[in-house]
Amino acid sequence: MPPRIYCSTRSCVSRTLQRTTSSTRPTAAISQTSRIISRNYASAPTSTVPLSSLKLPDNYVPPTQPPSARRPDQRKSQLLRSYTAMLRATPLMLFFQHNNVAGVEWAAIRRELRAALASVPGPIIGPPGSEPVDLSSHIELQVLRTRMFTIALKIVEFFKPEDYKGASNAYTHDLSATAYEAISKAAIEETSVYAQISPLLIGPTAAVSLPIVSPAHLAAVLSVLSPSPPAFPAPTRKKRPGYYEPTVQNGLQKLVLIGGRIESKVFDYEGVKWVGGIEGGVDGLRSQLVAMLQSAGLSLTTALQGHGKDLWLSLESRRIQLDEQANGGAKKEEEGKGEESKEST
């Protein structure tokens, strides 16, 4: 392998420009080059191109990118946009604190997580008879940039673009000055999701995002990343021997489940376990709700019928008692009249 020659880019470009300008080239090529340079940079001379003219101005904004509140060289626009999109499109997220997890360990953990999710049957989304949807490829485990994620969480919760439709500022995207002013002036309440999650997102944090609320897939994630028998036992050595490799076990020991965000609500560890322990998933929860409503309605109907029967029996017994009293008085009167007639005769 030939040795590498290290040199600065500036010196290479300057030497190349000097050689091209000093060499004798056809007039057509020189004029064509000068036209291209003058079209891209109007201030560039036709003879030589200074390196200072190749630098874009500080306030330059690409025409395909709307202006943002921060300079392009001082922000992480793509990362912030990905976080806001994930928060808006992901109804279920689990947060883990990790401590010095190596890249090899992350790869091994993701491998075992994908294997566990692949064995879970997908839910049926759509009319009855539709094919189940495979969610294993849409469930991701990623390391978060905590500071950027908290800003994205603040934007998603406190910035509403529809409230600024009639404003003079035409830009209402997540990187606009309007969004920056909205989150700066927002009154953070203690019951908000941001106020409850932000104290947990301290230090190295990772997140597992699920596209829908599926208790079955959530249980599979918990059984791999945070096993707790008997509800969420770890895979057996016979079924998943790779799960017990030292690389996987060392990485799992450095992960701690701190909470979750489910349907714009914050759940602690026990709440996450409760959601993951729902039998039959969302359909099972719906069937339980229907059974509970039916039992409540049946008990209410039985109670009302019982009270109605008791009331009817009470009124009927009272009616019979009054009839007997009335009939007994009439009989006594007739008997008294009969005795009087006998005495008179």
C-alpha contacts under 8 A as a table, 3 or more apart, distances in Angstrom:
res1	aa1	res2	aa2	distance
7	C	11	S	7.22
7	C	12	C	7.15
8	S	11	S	5.51
8	S	12	C	6.44
9	T	12	C	5.13
9	T	13	V	6.11
10	R	13	V	5.27
10	R	14	S	6.15
11	S	14	S	5.11
11	S	15	R	6.11
12	C	15	R	5.28
12	C	16	T	6.14
13	V	16	T	5.09
13	V	17	L	6.18
14	S	17	L	5.15
14	S	18	Q	6.18
14	S	51	L	7.60
15	R	18	Q	5.07
15	R	19	R	6.18
16	T	19	R	5.20
16	T	20	T	6.14
17	L	20	T	5.14
17	L	21	T	6.04
17	L	48	T	7.38
17	L	49	V	7.46
18	Q	21	T	5.25
18	Q	22	S	5.97
19	R	22	S	5.26
19	R	23	S	5.92
20	T	23	S	5.44
21	T	24	T	7.80
21	T	47	S	7.12
21	T	48	T	6.74
25	R	29	A	6.84
25	R	30	I	6.80
26	P	29	A	5.46
26	P	30	I	6.48
27	T	30	I	5.13
27	T	31	S	6.11
28	A	31	S	5.18
28	A	32	Q	6.03
29	A	32	Q	5.06
29	A	33	T	6.12
30	I	33	T	5.17
30	I	34	S	6.14
31	S	34	S	5.05
31	S	35	R	6.13
32	Q	35	R	5.11
32	Q	36	I	6.31
33	T	36	I	5.15
33	T	37	I	6.16
34	S	37	I	5.09
34	S	38	S	5.95
34	S	45	P	7.94
34	S	46	T	5.10
34	S	47	S	7.65
35	R	38	S	5.10
35	R	39	R	6.00
36	I	39	R	5.13
36	I	40	N	6.35
37	I	40	N	5.32
37	I	41	Y	5.81
37	I	42	A	7.53
37	I	44	A	6.74
37	I	46	T	7.67
38	S	41	Y	5.11
38	S	42	A	4.76
38	S	43	S	7.13
38	S	44	A	6.07
38	S	45	P	7.50
38	S	46	T	7.39
39	R	42	A	6.05
41	Y	44	A	5.59
41	Y	53	S	7.53
41	Y	54	L	7.94
43	S	53	S	7.36
44	A	48	T	7.87
44	A	49	V	5.95
44	A	50	P	7.47
44	A	53	S	6.44
45	P	48	T	5.95
45	P	49	V	6.14
46	T	49	V	7.35
49	V	53	S	7.17
50	P	53	S	5.65
50	P	54	L	7.29
51	L	54	L	5.34
51	L	55	K	7.35
52	S	55	K	5.79
53	S	56	L	7.71
56	L	60	Y	6.64
57	P	60	Y	5.36
59	N	71	R	7.70
61	V	65	Q	6.98
61	V	66	P	7.56
61	V	67	P	6.51
62	P	65	Q	5.39
62	P	66	P	7.66
63	P	66	P	7.19
66	P	171	Y	7.60
67	P	171	Y	7.94
67	P	176	S	6.87
68	S	71	R	7.20
68	S	175	L	5.03
68	S	176	S	4.48
68	S	177	A	6.27
69	A	175	L	6.15
69	A	176	S	5.15
69	A	177	A	4.51
69	A	180	Y	6.96
70	R	74	Q	6.45
70	R	75	R	6.27
70	R	175	L	7.82
71	R	74	Q	5.33
71	R	75	R	6.65
72	P	75	R	5.89
72	P	77	S	7.90
76	K	79	L	5.51
76	K	80	L	6.18
77	S	80	L	5.23
77	S	81	R	6.10
77	S	175	L	7.20
78	Q	81	R	5.18
78	Q	82	S	6.11
79	L	82	S	5.14
79	L	83	Y	6.27
79	L	148	M	7.62
80	L	83	Y	5.16
80	L	84	T	6.29
80	L	148	M	6.22
80	L	149	F	7.21
80	L	151	I	7.93
80	L	152	A	6.09
81	R	84	T	5.19
81	R	85	A	6.08
81	R	152	A	7.77
81	R	174	D	7.03
81	R	175	L	8.00
82	S	85	A	5.13
82	S	86	M	6.05
83	Y	86	M	5.05
83	Y	87	L	6.17
83	Y	148	M	7.96
83	Y	149	F	6.22
83	Y	152	A	5.92
83	Y	153	L	7.93
84	T	87	L	5.15
84	T	88	R	6.22
84	T	152	A	5.18
84	T	153	L	6.89
84	T	155	I	7.46
84	T	156	V	6.28
84	T	174	D	7.85
85	A	88	R	5.23
85	A	89	A	6.08
86	M	89	A	5.23
86	M	90	T	5.61
87	L	90	T	5.42
87	L	91	P	7.54
87	L	153	L	7.14
87	L	156	V	7.24
88	R	91	P	7.62
88	R	156	V	7.10
89	A	211	P	7.00
90	T	93	M	7.00
90	T	209	S	6.40
90	T	210	L	6.14
90	T	211	P	5.03
90	T	212	I	6.91
91	P	210	L	7.03
91	P	211	P	6.41
91	P	212	I	5.97
91	P	213	V	6.50
91	P	261	R	7.38
91	P	262	I	5.60
91	P	263	E	4.91
91	P	264	S	6.95
92	L	209	S	6.04
92	L	210	L	5.34
92	L	211	P	6.92
92	L	212	I	6.60
92	L	213	V	5.93
92	L	260	G	7.29
92	L	261	R	5.67
92	L	262	I	4.48
92	L	263	E	6.43
93	M	207	A	6.47
93	M	208	V	5.52
93	M	209	S	4.56
93	M	210	L	6.30
93	M	260	G	5.47
93	M	261	R	5.15
93	M	262	I	6.49
94	L	207	A	5.41
94	L	208	V	5.08
94	L	209	S	6.66
94	L	257	L	7.47
94	L	258	I	7.97
94	L	259	G	6.11
94	L	260	G	4.29
94	L	261	R	6.54
95	F	205	T	6.80
95	F	206	A	5.82
95	F	207	A	4.57
95	F	208	V	6.68
95	F	257	L	6.08
95	F	258	I	5.86
95	F	259	G	5.62
95	F	260	G	5.74
96	F	205	T	5.65
96	F	206	A	5.10
96	F	207	A	6.07
96	F	255	L	6.03
96	F	256	V	5.21
96	F	257	L	4.47
96	F	258	I	5.64
96	F	259	G	7.50
97	Q	203	G	7.41
97	Q	204	P	5.85
97	Q	205	T	4.59
97	Q	206	A	6.22
97	Q	254	K	7.87
97	Q	255	L	5.67
97	Q	256	V	5.18
97	Q	257	L	6.58
97	Q	258	I	6.89
98	H	101	V	6.52
98	H	204	P	5.72
98	H	205	T	5.98
98	H	206	A	6.91
98	H	254	K	5.34
98	H	255	L	4.67
98	H	256	V	6.58
99	N	204	P	6.80
99	N	254	K	5.35
99	N	255	L	7.06
100	N	254	K	7.37
101	V	105	E	6.26
101	V	106	W	6.72
101	V	251	G	5.80
101	V	254	K	6.64
102	A	105	E	5.19
102	A	106	W	6.36
102	A	251	G	7.56
103	G	106	W	5.06
103	G	107	A	6.28
104	V	107	A	5.17
104	V	108	A	6.29
104	V	247	T	7.40
105	E	108	A	5.09
105	E	109	I	6.12
105	E	247	T	5.50
105	E	248	V	5.90
105	E	250	N	7.38
105	E	251	G	5.21
106	W	109	I	5.14
106	W	110	R	6.15
106	W	251	G	6.96
107	A	110	R	5.22
107	A	111	R	6.18
108	A	111	R	5.05
108	A	112	E	6.40
108	A	247	T	6.84
108	A	248	V	5.61
109	I	112	E	5.29
109	I	113	L	6.12
109	I	248	V	5.68
109	I	251	G	7.10
109	I	252	L	7.44
110	R	113	L	4.95
110	R	114	R	6.10
110	R	141	L	6.97
111	R	114	R	5.30
111	R	115	A	6.32
112	E	115	A	5.04
112	E	116	A	6.19
112	E	224	V	7.43
112	E	242	G	7.36
112	E	243	Y	6.26
113	L	116	A	5.18
113	L	117	L	6.19
113	L	221	V	6.74
113	L	224	V	6.39
113	L	225	L	7.83
114	R	117	L	5.15
114	R	118	A	6.04
114	R	136	S	6.38
114	R	137	S	7.71
115	A	118	A	5.22
115	A	119	S	6.85
116	A	119	S	5.67
116	A	120	V	7.18
116	A	220	A	6.24
116	A	221	V	7.62
116	A	224	V	7.43
117	L	120	V	5.35
117	L	135	L	7.89
117	L	136	S	5.27
117	L	217	H	6.45
117	L	220	A	6.22
117	L	221	V	7.35
118	A	121	P	7.67
118	A	136	S	5.59
120	V	216	A	7.05
120	V	217	H	6.60
120	V	220	A	7.56
121	P	132	P	7.38
121	P	134	D	7.45
122	G	132	P	5.06
122	G	133	V	4.94
122	G	134	D	5.04
122	G	135	L	6.21
123	P	132	P	5.15
123	P	133	V	5.77
123	P	134	D	7.75
123	P	214	S	7.71
124	I	128	P	7.82
124	I	130	S	6.27
124	I	131	E	6.19
124	I	132	P	4.35
124	I	133	V	6.16
125	I	130	S	7.18
125	I	132	P	6.91
125	I	133	V	6.99
126	G	130	S	6.22
127	P	130	S	6.00
134	D	137	S	7.11
135	L	138	H	5.24
135	L	139	I	6.46
135	L	211	P	7.74
136	S	139	I	5.57
137	S	140	E	7.70
138	H	210	L	7.00
138	H	211	P	6.76
139	I	208	V	6.97
139	I	209	S	5.70
139	I	210	L	5.05
139	I	211	P	6.97
140	E	208	V	5.57
140	E	209	S	5.62
140	E	210	L	7.29
141	L	206	A	7.06
141	L	207	A	5.75
141	L	208	V	4.51
141	L	209	S	6.83
142	Q	206	A	5.64
142	Q	207	A	5.64
142	Q	208	V	6.65
143	V	204	P	7.89
143	V	205	T	6.19
143	V	206	A	4.20
143	V	207	A	6.42
144	L	149	F	6.78
144	L	204	P	7.54
144	L	205	T	5.68
144	L	206	A	5.31
144	L	207	A	6.86
145	R	148	M	5.56
145	R	149	F	6.01
145	R	204	P	7.92
145	R	205	T	7.58
146	T	149	F	5.08
146	T	150	T	6.19
146	T	201	L	6.34
146	T	202	I	7.06
146	T	203	G	7.20
146	T	204	P	7.15
146	T	205	T	6.62
147	R	150	T	5.39
147	R	151	I	6.49
148	M	151	I	5.17
148	M	152	A	6.22
149	F	152	A	4.98
149	F	153	L	6.08
150	T	153	L	4.95
150	T	154	K	6.14
150	T	194	Y	7.71
150	T	198	S	6.51
150	T	201	L	7.74
151	I	154	K	5.03
151	I	155	I	6.22
152	A	155	I	5.03
152	A	156	V	6.17
153	L	156	V	5.21
153	L	157	E	6.23
153	L	194	Y	6.49
154	K	157	E	5.32
154	K	158	F	5.88
154	K	159	F	7.64
154	K	183	I	6.52
154	K	194	Y	6.26
155	I	158	F	5.51
155	I	159	F	5.10
155	I	174	D	7.04
155	I	179	A	6.90
155	I	183	I	6.19
156	V	159	F	5.92
156	V	160	K	7.70
157	E	160	K	7.86
157	E	193	V	7.74
157	E	194	Y	7.35
158	F	182	A	7.03
158	F	183	I	6.08
158	F	186	A	6.48
159	F	179	A	6.02
159	F	182	A	5.88
159	F	183	I	6.44
160	K	163	D	5.76
160	K	164	Y	7.66
161	P	164	Y	5.56
161	P	165	K	7.09
161	P	172	T	5.66
161	P	173	H	7.28
162	E	165	K	5.63
163	D	166	G	7.91
164	Y	167	A	5.19
164	Y	172	T	7.17
167	A	170	A	7.11
169	N	172	T	7.55
169	N	178	T	7.48
171	Y	176	S	6.05
171	Y	177	A	7.89
171	Y	178	T	7.27
172	T	175	L	7.97
172	T	176	S	5.84
172	T	177	A	7.90
172	T	178	T	6.02
172	T	179	A	6.63
173	H	176	S	5.41
173	H	179	A	7.02
174	D	179	A	5.84
175	L	179	A	6.56
175	L	180	Y	7.29
176	S	179	A	5.41
176	S	180	Y	6.51
177	A	180	Y	4.94
177	A	181	E	6.14
178	T	181	E	5.25
178	T	182	A	6.12
179	A	182	A	5.00
179	A	183	I	6.28
180	Y	183	I	5.51
180	Y	184	S	6.13
181	E	184	S	5.01
181	E	185	K	6.16
182	A	185	K	5.42
182	A	186	A	5.96
183	I	186	A	5.05
188	I	192	S	6.98
188	I	194	Y	7.85
188	I	195	A	6.81
189	E	192	S	5.48
189	E	195	A	6.76
190	E	195	A	5.51
190	E	196	Q	7.01
191	T	195	A	6.80
191	T	196	Q	7.02
192	S	195	A	5.35
192	S	196	Q	6.48
193	V	196	Q	5.19
193	V	197	I	6.03
193	V	264	S	7.02
193	V	265	K	6.51
193	V	266	V	6.38
194	Y	197	I	5.31
194	Y	198	S	5.65
195	A	198	S	5.73
195	A	199	P	7.26
196	Q	199	P	6.59
196	Q	200	L	7.70
196	Q	266	V	7.01
197	I	200	L	5.38
197	I	201	L	6.54
197	I	266	V	7.17
198	S	201	L	5.19
198	S	202	I	7.57
199	P	202	I	6.53
200	L	258	I	7.04
201	L	204	P	7.94
201	L	205	T	6.50
202	I	205	T	7.28
210	L	213	V	6.98
210	L	214	S	7.97
213	V	262	I	7.54
213	V	282	V	7.74
214	S	217	H	5.48
214	S	218	L	6.17
214	S	281	G	5.99
214	S	282	V	6.81
215	P	218	L	4.85
215	P	219	A	5.98
215	P	275	V	6.03
215	P	276	G	4.51
215	P	277	G	6.79
215	P	278	I	6.17
215	P	279	E	7.80
215	P	280	G	7.87
215	P	281	G	4.95
215	P	282	V	7.13
216	A	219	A	5.16
216	A	220	A	6.42
216	A	276	G	6.60
216	A	278	I	7.99
216	A	279	E	7.94
216	A	280	G	7.45
216	A	281	G	5.92
217	H	220	A	4.99
217	H	221	V	6.26
217	H	276	G	7.96
218	L	221	V	5.08
218	L	222	L	6.22
218	L	275	V	7.94
218	L	276	G	5.30
219	A	222	L	5.09
219	A	223	S	6.08
219	A	232	F	6.55
219	A	273	K	7.91
219	A	276	G	4.76
219	A	277	G	6.79
220	A	223	S	5.13
220	A	224	V	6.47
220	A	232	F	7.84
221	V	224	V	5.37
221	V	225	L	6.02
221	V	226	S	7.69
222	L	225	L	5.28
222	L	226	S	4.84
222	L	227	P	5.74
222	L	232	F	6.49
222	L	276	G	7.92
223	S	226	S	5.78
223	S	227	P	4.31
223	S	228	S	7.09
223	S	232	F	4.82
223	S	233	P	5.51
223	S	234	A	5.04
223	S	235	P	7.23
224	V	227	P	5.96
224	V	234	A	6.02
224	V	235	P	7.31
225	L	252	L	6.36
225	L	255	L	7.42
226	S	252	L	7.84
226	S	255	L	7.91
226	S	256	V	7.41
226	S	257	L	6.84
227	P	232	F	5.38
227	P	233	P	5.38
227	P	234	A	5.29
228	S	231	A	6.40
228	S	232	F	5.03
228	S	233	P	5.63
228	S	234	A	7.51
229	P	232	F	5.01
229	P	233	P	4.32
229	P	234	A	7.44
230	P	233	P	5.65
231	A	277	G	7.02
235	P	239	K	6.63
235	P	240	R	6.08
235	P	243	Y	7.41
236	T	239	K	5.30
236	T	240	R	6.05
236	T	241	P	7.52
237	R	240	R	5.30
237	R	241	P	4.69
237	R	242	G	7.93
237	R	243	Y	7.35
237	R	244	Y	6.80
238	K	241	P	5.87
240	R	243	Y	5.60
240	R	244	Y	7.73
241	P	244	Y	5.78
241	P	245	E	7.33
242	G	245	E	5.40
242	G	248	V	7.85
243	Y	248	V	6.13
243	Y	249	Q	7.29
244	Y	248	V	6.55
244	Y	249	Q	6.16
245	E	248	V	5.45
245	E	249	Q	6.28
246	P	249	Q	5.11
246	P	250	N	5.84
247	T	250	N	5.33
247	T	251	G	6.31
248	V	251	G	5.23
248	V	252	L	6.19
249	Q	252	L	5.08
249	Q	253	Q	6.20
250	N	253	Q	5.34
250	N	254	K	6.87
251	G	254	K	5.40
251	G	255	L	6.96
252	L	255	L	5.27
253	Q	256	V	7.85
257	L	269	Y	6.93
258	I	268	D	6.84
258	I	269	Y	6.37
259	G	266	V	7.38
259	G	267	F	5.75
259	G	268	D	4.46
259	G	269	Y	5.26
259	G	272	V	7.03
260	G	266	V	5.89
260	G	267	F	5.20
260	G	268	D	6.41
260	G	269	Y	7.64
260	G	272	V	6.57
261	R	264	S	6.09
261	R	265	K	5.50
261	R	266	V	4.70
261	R	267	F	6.14
262	I	265	K	5.27
262	I	266	V	6.41
262	I	267	F	7.08
267	F	270	E	7.61
267	F	271	G	5.05
267	F	272	V	5.92
268	D	271	G	5.17
268	D	272	V	6.19
269	Y	272	V	5.21
269	Y	273	K	6.30
270	E	273	K	5.07
270	E	274	W	6.21
271	G	274	W	5.01
271	G	275	V	6.39
272	V	275	V	5.24
272	V	276	G	6.20
273	K	276	G	5.03
273	K	277	G	6.02
274	W	277	G	5.09
274	W	278	I	6.72
275	V	278	I	5.68
278	I	281	G	5.72
278	I	282	V	7.75
278	I	284	G	7.17
278	I	285	L	6.72
279	E	284	G	5.80
279	E	285	L	7.36
280	G	283	D	6.00
280	G	284	G	4.16
280	G	285	L	7.10
281	G	284	G	5.20
281	G	285	L	6.36
282	V	285	L	4.96
282	V	286	R	6.16
283	D	286	R	5.02
283	D	287	S	6.17
284	G	287	S	5.05
284	G	288	Q	6.15
285	L	288	Q	5.04
285	L	289	L	6.18
286	R	289	L	5.00
286	R	290	V	6.16
287	S	290	V	5.03
287	S	291	A	6.07
288	Q	291	A	5.06
288	Q	292	M	6.04
289	L	292	M	5.04
289	L	293	L	6.16
290	V	293	L	5.12
290	V	294	Q	6.06
291	A	294	Q	5.03
291	A	295	S	6.04
292	M	295	S	5.15
292	M	296	A	6.02
293	L	296	A	5.01
293	L	297	G	6.03
294	Q	297	G	5.06
294	Q	298	L	6.00
295	S	298	L	4.96
295	S	299	S	6.02
296	A	299	S	5.18
296	A	300	L	6.09
297	G	300	L	5.03
297	G	301	T	6.04
298	L	301	T	5.06
298	L	302	T	6.05
299	S	302	T	5.02
299	S	303	A	6.05
300	L	303	A	5.08
300	L	304	L	6.12
301	T	304	L	5.13
301	T	305	Q	6.00
302	T	305	Q	5.06
302	T	306	G	5.98
303	A	306	G	5.08
303	A	307	H	6.22
304	L	307	H	5.21
304	L	308	G	6.08
305	Q	308	G	4.97
305	Q	309	K	6.06
306	G	309	K	5.12
306	G	310	D	6.17
307	H	310	D	5.08
307	H	311	L	6.12
308	G	311	L	5.09
308	G	312	W	6.10
309	K	312	W	5.02
309	K	313	L	6.04
310	D	313	L	5.14
310	D	314	S	6.12
311	L	314	S	5.13
311	L	315	L	6.19
312	W	315	L	5.17
312	W	316	E	5.95
313	L	316	E	5.02
313	L	317	S	6.02
314	S	317	S	5.27
314	S	318	R	6.17
315	L	318	R	5.07
315	L	319	R	6.09
316	E	319	R	5.01
316	E	320	I	6.23
317	S	320	I	5.13
317	S	321	Q	6.13
318	R	321	Q	5.00
318	R	322	L	6.17
319	R	322	L	5.14
319	R	323	D	6.13
320	I	323	D	5.01
320	I	324	E	6.11
321	Q	324	E	5.14
321	Q	325	Q	6.18
322	L	325	Q	5.00
322	L	326	A	6.05
323	D	326	A	4.99
323	D	327	N	5.94
324	E	327	N	5.05
324	E	328	G	5.85
325	Q	328	G	5.08
325	Q	329	G	6.20
326	A	329	G	5.27
326	A	330	A	6.36
327	N	330	A	5.17
327	N	331	K	6.22
328	G	331	K	5.12
328	G	332	K	6.20
329	G	332	K	5.07
329	G	333	E	6.21
330	A	333	E	5.10
330	A	334	E	6.23
331	K	334	E	5.09
331	K	335	E	6.12
332	K	335	E	5.06
332	K	336	G	6.09
333	E	336	G	5.03
333	E	337	K	6.16
334	E	337	K	5.11
334	E	338	G	6.18
335	E	338	G	5.08
335	E	339	E	6.31
336	G	339	E	5.23
336	G	340	E	6.32
337	K	340	E	5.15
337	K	341	S	6.30
338	G	341	S	5.22
338	G	342	K	6.39
339	E	342	K	5.17
339	E	343	E	6.36
340	E	343	E	5.22
340	E	344	S	6.30
341	S	344	S	5.22
341	S	345	T	6.41
342	K	345	T	5.30
